C-alpha cells in the first residue's frame, strides 16, 4: 500500500431509489422513495490491538500500570507522535519524540515507566509513557477507547462491557489480570467480537530454585527446569526465553547496574534445558525465565530464581589451569576469539595463556615475580617442514600486539588464587543475628552430550 494511503479514511454514500406505479390509473400515479446509507472505510495503519484495563497485583496498580497496545498493520514503520489516546472522558497525546512503530510492530502506551518492570518487553516494542492515566483511567466496569490522528480524525475505537458508545453491547468483560485483544493481531471487522479474552501464560522456575543457597561452578553443566502452562491453548504453543543476570554491583539484589545476558531464546516448552555455566565471573548470579504465548509478545510471564553463588573454581585451577585461563581471557575480551586460519591470533592467545600460567606458577615461590613484556614482543617461530623433515627458523619482524585488557588478567588471577575464597555474608537483619551459608555444594549434573562433542568435566570439588 502506498504510504500516502496509510491511516486514511474513505467516506462514501450509497443511494437506494425505489418507485411503484398504478398502471390501471390514467395518470400513472404511484409513489417513489430514496434512501441514502453512509459508509466509512479505513485503510491499513494503526489499530488498537490490546487493552489491559483490570490490573492484577502481580502487574502493578490501577491507573499507573494500565496499558494499551497499538499495532501497525502495514509493511512500513509509521509515526505515532502527536496521536491521541482517549477514553469516554478525556484524551492524552503521545510525545513528539516517540519513536516510529516498526512494520507489523507494536507500541505500548501506559502512564508510568514502572509498567515495564512487570512485563518482559521485547526490544522492538516501542514504549510510550504518558505521565498520567489513560483518559481518566480505564474503568473495569466498562469504558470506551479511541485512537485519533494528530488532526483529530478518529482512526480506531472500541468499547467493552457496560459502555455502549460504539457497539451495543460492547466487547466482553475480562477477569482481573487478563486483557482484551484482537486475534489475530490487527484483525478488524469493526465488530465487538474482534476482541477476545486473553490471559498471559503461567511459569514456575524449578531449578535453580528460590532458596538462594545454591552454588554453581564454571564450565559445569546444569539442568534448568521449569513448568509453563498456556491458558489460551496447548502448552506446546508457548516459547521459552532463558537469561542469566550477573550481580555486577555486588549488592546481592538485582539492580539496574547488573548485566542480563541471554542463555537461549525461542525454545520449545520442553521443561528442561542443559546449560554450561560460562567462566570468568565471580559473585552471585540469577536465572530468569520468560514464557511467551503464541498470540502476542505482550502475552508473557517471567520468573527469576533465588541468587546462585558463582565462585572462582580454585580446585579446578589446580587441575586444569589452562582451561580456566582460556575461559577468563574469553570472558574479558571475546574479540580474541581465534579463527582457524588466523595463526597470528592463535599464537598470541597461546603465548598470553602460557605467559600467565608461567607467571602465576612462579609467583608463589619467587619473592620478586619476573616481569613479562605483554605489550609487544618479537617472537621467533620454529616451523617444522613436514615434507623434508627439516627445521627452519623464521624471524617475525612484526611485533605481536596484545589487547590491553589481557594485561590485566595476570593481576586478577594472582589476586584470586592467593586469596582465601569466602562467600559474601548474607545481610544481617538484627545486630545479634549472624547469617549462615550452607556449605554443601551440589554435585555437577551429568553431561548428556557425547564424548566427541565436549570435553569431560572434572569432578566437582567438595567444600574446603
N, C-alpha and C positions, 0 to 999 in steps of 0.2 A: 504494500500500500504506500503511495507517495506520502512523504512527510507532511505535505500541505493538507492532507485529508485525515490526519490523526487527531483524535479528540475533537471531532467535528459533529455537528447535528444537522440532519436534513429534515425540514418540516414540509409536509405537503398535505393537500386535501384530496379526498375522493368524493366526487359529487354523483349522487344517485337521483335519477329522474324517472318518474312513472306517470302514466296517464291512462284514463279509461273513457270511452265514448259510448253513447247510446245510438246505435245505428238505426233504430226504428223511429227516432225523433227527426223531424225535418231539419232542425238546426244543428244536428250532430252534437248536442250538448253532452257533457260528461264532467270529468274532473282530472286534474294532474297535480303532482307533488314533486318537490325537490328536497333532498336531504344531503347534507354535507358532513363528512366524517374526517376529522383531522388526524394526521399520523406524524410520528416523530421517530426517526431512525438515527441511532448513534453509531458513529464509526468506531473502529477499534482505538483503544487508548487506555486510560486509567479506569480501573474498576475497584470498587470496594470489595475486598476479597474475603476478609475475616474480621470478626468483631469479638473481642474478649472484654465483655462488659460485667461479668459476675465473677470478681476476683476471689480466689480461694487463698487461705492464709499462707500456703506454701509459695505463692507467687506475688505477695505484696498486699497492698490495701486498695480499697475502692478509691476511685478518683486518680490518685497518683500513678497507679500501675495498670489501669485500663489501657487497652491499645486497639488500634485499627490497622489492619494490613491492607495496603493498596497494591494492586497487581498491574503490571504493564503488559498488555496483551500483544503488543507489536514486536516487530523484529528490530526496532531501533531504540536506543536509550532516549528517554524523554525527561524533560524538565518539569518538576513539580513545585518549584519555588514560587511563592505567591499564591498558591491554591488555597482554598478554604475548606476546612472540615467542620461540619455543623451538626448539632443535634436539633431537637424541635424547639430549642430555646435561644441558642446563640452560636456564633461562629468563631473559629480561630484560624490564623493564617500561618502557613509554613514559611520559614525564613528564606531570605534572599540567597543565602549561601548553601542551601540544601543541594546535595549532590544529585546528579542525574540518576534516575532509576534505570537499571540495565534492561536491555531487551529481554522479555519473558521473565523479568525480575520483580523484586518486591521492595517496598518501603514500609516501615512500621512507624506509625505515629502514636506518640504517648505523651504524657505530662512530664514525668520525671526520669532522669537518667538512671535511677535505681531499678527501673524496669529491666534493664539489660542484664543485671546480675541474677535475675530469676529464670532467665531463659538462655539457651545456648544459641546465640545469634550467629548465623553464617556470615563470613566476612563480606560477601557480596550483597547482603541485605542492607539497604540504606536506613540508618537510624535517624528519626526525626523527632526532636524534643520541642514541645510547645511551651513548657514552663508553666502551664496551667491546665486545668481539667479540659477534656474534650467537650466542647459546649459548656453546659453547666454540670457535667458529669453524666455518664451513661446510666440510665435507670435500669435496674434489674427487673422491674415490672412492665417495661415496655418503653420504647423510645424510637425516634427517627434518626437516620444518619444520612447526611447529604455531602457530596463532593462537588465543589464548584471550581470552575476555571477562574483565573485572575480577573476576568471581565465580568464575573458574577453569574455566568451561564452554568446551570446545573448539568453535570455530566453523568452523575450516578446518584441514586438514592434508594433507600430501603427502610423498612420498619419491622419491628418484632413485637410479639405478644400483644399487649393492650393498645398500643399505638396504632391508629388507622390512617395515618397521614398519607401513605402511598397505597397500600393494599389493605383491604378489609376482608378477611382477617390478615394479619401480618405473618411474618415468618415465625416458626415455633420458638418457644422459650427453651433455654438450655439450662442444665443444672450448674451449680457453682463449680468453677474450675474448668468448665467446658467452653467451647466457642462456637459461634455461628460461622459457617464457611461455605464458599462455593466449591462444588466438587463436580467436575474437575476445575482447576484454577481458572478463573476468568470466565467461566461458563455463565452466559447471560441471556435469559429469555424474558427478562422483565416480569418474572413471576416470584411470589414468595417461596415457592418450592426450590428456587435456585440455591437457597441457603439451607444447610442441614446441620444437625448436631454432630460436632466432632470433639473427641476427647484426646488429650495427649497420652502417649504410652506411659507405662509404669516400669521402673527399672530398679533392681536390687543388686548392688555390688557385693559379692560374697567373699572374694579373695582378690586383693587384700581386704581385710575386714575393718571394722570401726574401732578396734581396740587401741590402736596407736602404739602397740608394743612389739610389732613385727620387725625383723631385721632381714634385709635382702642384700646380697653381695654382688659386686661387679662380675659380669660375664656368666653368672649363673642363670639357669632357665627357670622361670616361674610361670605357673598357670594362673592367668587372670580369669576369674569365674563370675558369672552373673546370671540373673534371670530377668527377662524383659517380656512384657505382655502388651498386646495391641487391642484396645477396647473397640476399635473400629473394623477389625477384620482379622485375618490369620496372623499369628505371631511371626510367621516366617517372612512377612512383608516388612518387618522392622529392619533398619540398618543400624549398625553399631559403630561408633567412633570412640577410640581409646586415646587418652593423653596421659602424660606424666608431668608433674609440677615440681620444680626444684625450689627449695627454701633458700633463695639467694640471700635474703637479708638475715637469715638465721634466727628468725623470730618464733619458729615452731608453729606459726599460723600462716595461712595463705593471705598474702598482701599483693597490692599492685606491683611491688618490686620483684616478685617472684617470676620465674620463667616457666611458661607452659609449652610443651613440645609434643608433637603427635607420636603416638606409638603405632597405630594403624587406623585407617578410616574406611568407611563404606564396607564394613564386614557384615557377613551374614549373621543372623541371630542364633548362633550355634551354642552359646552359653559358655564357651571357653576359648582362650587364646594363649598360646605359649609365647612368652616374651623373654628375650635375653637382655638382662639389665645392662645398659651401657656403662662403661667405666669412666672414671675421671672426676666424678662429683663426690664430695664429702659433706654429708649433712642429712637432713630429713627430705623425704620426697612424699608425694601423694599420687595416687592413680585416680583418674577421672574417667567415667563412662558416660556417653551420651547415646540415648536411644531415639531414633528419628522415625516418625511414621511416614508411610508412603505418600500421603495426601499432600504434604506441605512441609517445608523445613521448619516452620514455627511449631509444628506438632512434635515437640521433643520433650524429653525429660532427662535429667542428669543426676549423678550421684558421685560423691568424692569419698575416697577411703579415709581411714584414720592415717596419721602420719606413720611413715615407714623409715626406720633408721638405715641409712645407706653409707656404711663406713669405708675407710681405706682398707683394702684387703692385705693386712700385714702378713698373715700366714701365706697367702698366695704370692706375696712379694718374695718370700723366702724360697718358694717352689719354682716360680717362673717369672723372674724379673723382666725379661724381655717382653713377654706378653703384656704385663702391666704397663711398662713404659710405652709400648705401641698404643695402648688404649689411652694413656694420658696425652700423648702427642696428638692423636687424632681428635681428642676432645678439645684441646686448647687451640688447635689450628687445623680444621678439616681440610684446608686448601693444600696441605702437604700430601694429600692422597696420591698414591703412586700409580702412574699409568704404566702399563706393561711395556710400552715401547720407550718410555722416558727413563733411560738408565741413569741420567744425571740426577733426577729427583730421587730415584731409588737409592743411589749411592749416598745422597745427602741424608735421607731418612735413616739408612743403616748406620752411617757414621755418627749421626747425632745420638741414636739409641746406644751404640757401642760406647761412645764417649761418656754419656751419662751413667751407664751401668758401671763402667770402669771407675769413674769418679766416686759414685756412691759406694762402691765396694771398698775403695781405698780410704775414704774419708774417715771411717771409724777408727782405723789403725794409724793413720798419718796425722800428726798434730797440725801440720801445715799442708792443707789439701793442695794438690797440684792444680794449677790453673790451666784451663784449656781455652784456646782462642776459638770460640764458636762463631765469631762473626765472619771471618774469612780464613781460608786455608788453601794451600796448593797441594793437591793430592798427587801421588804417584800411583797410577793404576797398573796392576800386574795382569796382563791379559794372556790367557793360555790359548795357544794356537792348536785347536782340536785336530786339524788336518796334519800338520807337520810334527806336532808334539813339542814345539819349541816355546820358550817363554820369552816374551819381549817386554821391555819397559817403555811405557809411553808417558811422556811428561805432559800433564794437562796444564796448559797455560792459563786457563780461565779459573779464577777463584770460585770456590763454592760459596754461594750466598745463602746463609741460613736465616729464615724469618726471625724477627726479633722475639716473637712470642716463645720460641723454643729455648732461648737463652734463660728464660725464667723457670724452666722445668726442673733443672738441677736443684735450684734452691728450694722449690716446692717439695720435691721428693725427699731431699735431705731433712727438711723440717718434719715431714710426715713420718718417715721411718725412724727418726730419732726421738719422737715424742710419743709418750705412752698414750694409747688410744682410749679416750674416756668419752663415753656418750654424754651429751649435754644433760644437765639436770632438768627435770620437769619443773614447771612453775610451781612455787610454794604458795598455797592458799593462806596458811597461817604460819606465823613465825616458828611455832613449835612443831609444825608438820613438815617432815622431810619427804621429798618424792623418792620413789624407788623405781628402778627399771628391772624388768625381767631379764635375767642374764642368759637364759637358754636361747639358743639360736636355732631357727628352723632348718631342717635338713634340706639340701637342694633337691628340687624336683627333677625327676629323670628326664634326660634329653631323649625325646622320642624320634629325633631325626636319625638318619643313617650315619654310619661311621664315616662314610665318604663325604658327607655334606658338612660336617662340623667337627672340630677337634674335641677330644674328650675333655670333660670338665673335671678339674681336680676335686678331691673330696673336700667338702666344706669344713673349715676348721671349727673346733669347739671353742667355747669362750675361755679366755685365759684370765 
